[in-house]
Amino acid sequence: MDKRLIGLFNDGFPPIMDGVSLTVKNYAYWLNQKNENVCVVTPKIPGTQYTEKYPIYSYTSIPIPMRKPYRLGFPRIDLPFYEHICQKPFSLVHAHCPFSSGELAMRIAHSQHIPIIATFHSKYRDDFKRIIPNKTLLALLIRKIIRFYEAADEVWIPQAAVEDTIREYGYKGKVEIVDNGTEFSGSANILTLKSDMRKELNITDQELMFLFVGQHIKEKNPELIIDALSLIREKPFKMFFIGSGYAEKELHEQVKSLKLTNKIKFVGNLTDREQLKRYYAAADLFLFPSLYDNAPLVVREAASMQTPSLLLSGATSAEIVKDMQNGFLSGQSVSEFAQKLTYLIQSPEKVRQTGIAASNTIARSWENVAEEVQDRYKSLLKRYA
């Protein structure tokens, strides 16, 4: 491919540990491994020192209230950065969000007459609803987002069901499906990892271990998990929540009020990916009752460690799961979720077999994804030329 620069633009990058940030990191890592000249452009996180083998260009930002650790970036007022990045000879830019970094990518694409890809990752309307009660203003913001995607040369989505969301927002153009991957795919010694971690966490052979990984925000519906577990408190299980977010304190209080502190543990943020891998391996079931997520990486990560997910029927994220085959689906009520958990606690062999099927059908390596991405970049550059 043209050895001029490929730019990956996103409003988050590790140490911000969400699915889109990890997607960008894995794109950059594997494209670099495949000898592509790649860089990442993202808002600056004070105190962060990057050690990656590819350049990371960061610009002035401020914290977003109520959404720690996310940052609001201002690339155009950061004049030294802005002049520097605009002089970089890009061959292609890939925007992973439509906000400050995406707008910068679009400006560079237009000024340098190069192609731009935009991936639609998130349910932006749900993000805005909580803080913008005015429906007219909300509609204007969504329209602005869709205009951004309409201006891109290609629009990518991470799985087929996400098309329903972007169509609902008003986008009428073509979309390309490019799956997400997982860095844990192909892991060896899963059973050893499972055994060792369960001993460390004091999980007995008679107990099932449940796991949730993600932001502790109401949009992801974590309170449904706690309410459902309160209905089956006499069953042999332990539950671990990994992550943080604005609803974290409320979830702690919910657990205390339901007298579940001996059953449910909050681990907090976990940036050590190897340690997170051990939690996935130790778990019997990954609980993810979110209707908010489009194509969560965490479901693929769990599957790569032979841990099947319990999702809600009708959720976009549930598209890749076939109930009782490579994962489990539940109705959207607390009682239905609890009933499914009760059945699965009583069916450990079914859970185990389904986890193996999940690892064979859901988990895909980032290296394999990067090969597809590289081919798609080449194809777009050839057409654009």
C-alpha positions in Angstrom: 0.0 0.0 0.0 1.1 3.6 -0.4 3.6 4.3 2.3 2.1 7.7 3.1 0.3 7.8 6.4 -2.9 6.0 7.4 -4.7 8.0 10.1 -7.0 6.4 12.7 -9.0 9.1 14.5 -11.1 8.6 17.6 -12.1 10.6 20.7 -10.8 7.9 23.0 -7.7 5.7 23.2 -6.3 3.6 26.1 -6.0 4.1 29.0 -9.7 4.8 28.2 -10.8 1.2 28.0 -14.0 1.0 26.0 -14.8 -1.1 22.9 -14.1 1.6 20.3 -10.8 2.7 22.0 -9.6 -1.0 22.0 -10.7 -1.4 18.4 -8.6 1.6 17.3 -5.6 0.3 19.3 -5.8 -3.2 17.7 -6.3 -1.7 14.2 -3.1 0.4 14.8 -1.1 -2.4 16.4 -1.8 -5.0 13.7 -1.6 -2.6 10.7 1.8 -1.5 12.1 2.8 -5.2 12.4 1.9 -5.6 8.7 4.3 -2.8 7.8 1.7 -0.1 7.3 2.6 3.5 8.1 -0.2 4.2 10.6 -0.8 6.7 13.3 -3.5 7.5 15.9 -5.1 10.9 16.5 -7.0 11.4 19.7 -7.7 13.9 22.5 -4.8 14.4 25.1 -5.1 12.6 28.4 -2.9 14.5 31.0 -0.2 12.3 32.4 -0.4 9.6 29.8 2.9 8.4 28.3 2.5 6.3 25.2 5.0 3.5 24.4 3.4 2.2 21.2 5.6 1.5 18.1 3.4 3.9 16.0 2.9 7.6 16.5 0.0 8.9 18.6 -0.8 12.6 18.0 -2.9 14.1 20.8 -4.6 17.5 21.1 -6.0 19.7 23.9 -9.0 18.4 25.8 -11.0 18.8 28.9 -12.9 16.3 31.1 -16.5 15.5 30.1 -18.7 16.1 33.3 -20.3 12.9 34.5 -18.5 10.7 32.0 -15.1 10.2 33.5 -12.6 9.3 32.0 -13.9 10.6 28.6 -12.5 13.9 27.2 -13.9 16.7 25.0 -11.2 17.6 22.5 -10.4 20.9 20.8 -8.0 20.2 17.9 -8.4 23.5 16.1 -7.5 25.7 19.1 -4.4 23.6 19.8 -2.5 25.5 17.1 0.9 23.7 17.2 -0.9 20.3 17.0 -3.3 21.5 14.3 -0.6 22.9 12.0 1.5 19.8 12.6 -1.3 17.3 11.8 -2.6 19.1 8.8 0.9 19.0 7.2 1.1 15.2 7.5 0.9 13.5 4.1 -2.0 11.1 4.7 -3.1 8.6 2.1 -6.3 7.7 3.9 -8.1 8.6 7.1 -10.4 6.4 9.2 -12.7 8.1 11.7 -14.1 6.0 14.5 -16.4 8.7 15.9 -18.1 11.7 14.4 -17.0 14.3 17.0 -13.8 16.3 17.4 -11.5 13.7 16.0 -13.9 12.7 13.2 -14.4 16.3 12.2 -10.7 16.8 12.0 -10.3 13.6 9.9 -13.0 15.0 7.5 -11.3 18.3 7.2 -7.9 16.6 6.4 -9.6 14.3 3.9 -11.2 17.3 2.1 -8.0 19.5 2.2 -5.7 16.7 1.0 -8.2 15.1 -1.4 -7.9 11.7 0.1 -10.6 9.1 1.0 -12.2 8.9 4.4 -13.8 5.9 6.0 -16.2 6.4 9.0 -17.2 3.6 11.3 -20.6 3.9 13.0 -20.0 2.2 16.4 -22.4 3.6 19.0 -26.0 4.5 19.7 -25.3 8.3 20.0 -28.9 9.2 20.5 -29.0 7.2 23.8 -25.8 9.0 24.9 -27.4 12.4 24.3 -30.9 11.6 25.7 -29.7 11.6 29.3 -28.2 15.1 29.1 -30.3 16.8 26.5 -34.1 16.8 27.3 -34.9 19.1 24.4 -36.2 16.9 21.5 -35.6 19.5 18.9 -32.0 20.0 19.9 -31.5 16.2 20.1 -32.9 15.8 16.6 -30.5 18.5 15.3 -27.5 16.7 16.9 -28.5 13.4 15.3 -28.9 15.1 11.9 -25.4 16.6 12.2 -24.0 13.1 13.0 -25.7 11.6 9.9 -24.4 14.4 7.7 -21.0 13.4 8.9 -21.5 9.8 7.7 -23.1 11.0 4.5 -19.9 12.9 3.7 -17.7 9.8 4.1 -16.5 7.7 1.2 -17.3 4.5 3.0 -19.4 3.8 6.1 -18.5 0.7 8.1 -20.6 -1.0 10.8 -19.2 -3.7 13.2 -22.1 -6.2 12.6 -25.2 -6.4 10.5 -27.8 -5.5 13.1 -26.2 -2.1 13.5 -27.6 -1.1 10.2 -31.0 -0.8 11.8 -29.7 1.8 14.1 -28.0 4.0 11.5 -31.1 3.7 9.3 -33.3 4.7 12.2 -31.2 7.9 12.6 -31.8 8.8 8.9 -28.8 7.5 7.0 -29.7 6.2 3.5 -26.4 5.4 2.0 -24.4 2.2 1.6 -22.8 0.4 4.6 -20.0 -2.2 4.8 -19.9 -4.8 7.6 -16.4 -5.2 9.1 -16.4 -7.4 12.2 -14.6 -6.6 15.4 -12.1 -9.0 16.8 -10.6 -10.0 20.1 -6.9 -10.1 21.2 -7.7 -13.2 23.4 -8.7 -15.4 20.4 -6.7 -18.6 20.2 -5.6 -18.5 23.9 -4.1 -21.7 25.1 -4.4 -23.3 28.6 -7.9 -21.9 29.2 -8.7 -24.6 31.6 -5.6 -24.0 33.6 -6.3 -20.2 33.7 -9.8 -21.0 34.8 -8.8 -23.3 37.6 -6.1 -21.0 38.9 -8.2 -17.8 38.9 -11.2 -19.5 40.5 -8.9 -20.6 43.4 -7.6 -17.1 43.7 -11.2 -15.7 43.8 -12.4 -18.5 46.2 -15.0 -19.8 43.8 -15.9 -23.4 44.7 -16.6 -26.2 42.2 -20.3 -26.0 43.2 -20.6 -22.3 42.4 -21.1 -20.6 39.1 -19.2 -17.4 38.5 -21.0 -14.6 36.7 -19.2 -11.6 35.1 -20.0 -8.2 33.8 -17.4 -6.0 32.1 -18.2 -2.5 31.0 -19.1 1.1 32.0 -21.2 1.2 35.1 -23.9 3.4 33.4 -27.7 3.0 33.4 -27.7 2.6 29.6 -26.1 -0.8 30.0 -28.8 -2.0 32.4 -26.5 -3.4 35.1 -29.2 -2.9 37.8 -31.3 -5.6 36.0 -28.5 -8.1 36.8 -28.5 -7.2 40.5 -32.3 -7.3 40.8 -32.4 -10.7 39.0 -29.7 -12.1 41.3 -31.7 -11.0 44.3 -34.4 -13.3 43.2 -32.1 -16.3 43.1 -29.9 -15.4 46.1 -30.1 -18.9 47.5 -28.5 -20.4 44.4 -24.7 -21.2 44.4 -23.1 -18.3 42.5 -20.7 -15.4 42.8 -20.9 -12.2 40.6 -18.1 -9.8 39.6 -18.5 -6.4 38.1 -15.5 -4.9 36.3 -15.5 -1.2 35.3 -16.6 2.2 36.5 -19.1 4.9 35.6 -21.5 7.5 36.9 -23.9 4.9 38.2 -21.3 3.0 40.2 -22.2 4.4 43.6 -25.9 3.7 43.0 -25.1 0.1 42.1 -23.1 -0.4 45.3 -26.0 1.0 47.3 -28.4 -1.4 45.4 -26.3 -4.4 46.3 -26.1 -3.3 50.0 -29.9 -2.6 50.2 -30.6 -6.1 48.8 -28.1 -7.7 51.2 -26.0 -9.2 48.4 -22.6 -8.1 49.4 -21.5 -11.7 50.1 -22.5 -12.6 46.5 -21.6 -9.6 44.4 -18.1 -8.0 44.2 -17.1 -4.8 42.4 -13.5 -5.0 41.0 -13.3 -1.5 39.6 -11.4 -0.5 36.5 -9.0 -3.1 35.2 -6.5 -1.9 32.6 -4.3 -5.0 32.9 -5.6 -7.0 29.9 -3.9 -10.2 31.1 -5.7 -10.0 34.4 -9.0 -9.3 32.6 -8.4 -12.3 30.5 -8.1 -14.4 33.7 -11.5 -13.1 34.9 -13.1 -14.1 31.5 -11.5 -17.6 31.8 -12.7 -18.0 35.4 -16.3 -17.0 34.6 -19.0 -19.5 33.7 -21.4 -16.9 32.3 -21.0 -13.4 31.0 -24.1 -11.3 31.9 -24.8 -8.4 29.5 -28.4 -7.2 29.5 -27.6 -4.0 27.5 -30.0 -2.7 24.9 -27.6 0.2 24.4 -24.6 -1.5 22.8 -24.3 -2.1 19.1 -21.5 -4.7 18.9 -19.8 -5.0 22.2 -16.3 -6.3 22.2 -16.8 -7.8 25.7 -19.1 -10.5 24.3 -16.4 -11.6 21.8 -13.7 -11.4 24.5 -15.8 -13.6 26.8 -16.4 -16.1 23.9 -12.7 -16.3 23.2 -12.2 -17.7 26.7 -15.1 -20.2 26.2 -17.4 -18.1 28.4 -20.9 -17.8 26.8 -23.0 -14.7 27.2 -26.5 -14.2 28.5 -28.1 -11.3 26.5 -31.5 -9.9 26.1 -33.7 -11.0 23.1 -34.1 -8.1 20.7 -30.8 -6.4 21.6 -28.6 -5.4 18.7 -25.7 -7.1 20.5 -27.6 -10.4 20.5 -27.5 -10.7 16.7 -24.4 -12.9 16.8 -25.9 -15.3 19.4 -28.2 -18.2 18.8 -30.0 -19.2 22.0 -28.8 -22.4 23.5 -26.2 -22.9 20.8 -23.4 -20.4 21.2 -24.9 -18.2 23.9 -28.1 -17.6 25.8 -31.0 -15.1 25.4 -33.6 -14.0 27.9 -36.7 -11.9 27.9 -36.2 -8.3 28.9 -37.8 -8.4 32.4 -36.0 -9.1 35.7 -38.1 -12.2 36.3 -37.3 -13.7 32.9 -33.6 -13.0 33.4 -33.7 -14.7 36.8 -35.5 -17.7 35.4 -32.9 -18.2 32.7 -30.1 -17.9 35.2 -31.9 -20.5 37.4 -32.1 -22.9 34.5 -28.4 -22.4 33.6 -27.2 -22.9 37.2 -28.9 -26.2 37.0 -27.3 -27.0 33.6 -23.6 -26.6 34.0 -22.7 -29.1 31.2 -24.9 -27.2 28.8 -23.2 -23.9 29.8 -19.8 -25.5 29.2 -20.6 -26.9 25.8 -22.2 -23.6 24.8 -19.0 -21.8 25.8 -16.9 -24.0 23.5 -19.3 -23.3 20.7 -19.1 -19.5 21.4 -15.3 -19.6 21.1 -15.6 -21.4 17.7 -18.3 -19.1 16.2 -18.0 -15.7 17.8 -14.3 -15.0 18.6 -12.2 -13.7 15.7 -8.6 -12.6 16.1 -7.7 -8.9 15.5 -4.9 -10.0 13.2 -7.4 -11.7 10.9 -9.6 -8.5 11.1 -6.6 -6.3 10.3 -5.9 -8.4 7.1 -9.5 -7.7 5.9 -9.1 -4.0 6.9 -5.8 -3.7 5.0 -7.5 -5.3 1.9 -10.4 -2.9 2.1 -8.1 0.1 2.5 -6.2 -1.0 -0.7 -9.4 -1.4 -2.6 -10.7 2.0 -1.6 -7.4 3.7 -2.5 -7.4 2.0 -5.9 -11.0 3.1 -6.6 -10.3 6.6 -5.3 -7.2 7.0 -7.5 
